Amino acid sequence: MYITLPSVKRNLGFKGLEVNDLIIGGIVVIVFLILFCCTSFKLLGLFLLIIGIFLLIPITVSQKNRMYKVMMLLFKYIFSKKEFTYLKNN
């Protein structure tokens, strides 16, 4: 017999949609609307919207992952301090 616990994450039940996804998507939409409608940076607003849509694409690396989570892990790996050790075989 297995004991299962509910997930700690707040899952909204729509194909793995989480509250974090809605918050990030909402911020991207609000910034896009401000840039596109109220300023002369229309191209920057469209560029931000395209990046926001790209980051919210679900990927199949594991369940319920979005691209922004994978990009955060990638940037952590790229900018982390690395030590390389070279050994010379005699």
Sequence and secondary structure as in RCSB ss.txt:
>XXXX:A:sequence
MYITLPSVKRNLGFKGLEVNDLIIGGIVVIVFLILFCCTSFKLLGLFLLIIGIFLLIPITVSQKNRMYKVMMLLF
KYIFSKKEFTYLKNN
>XXXX:A:secstr
       SS B SSTT BHHHHHHHHHHHHHHHHHHHHSS HHHHHHHHHHHHHHT EESSSTTEEHHHHHHHHH
HHHHS          
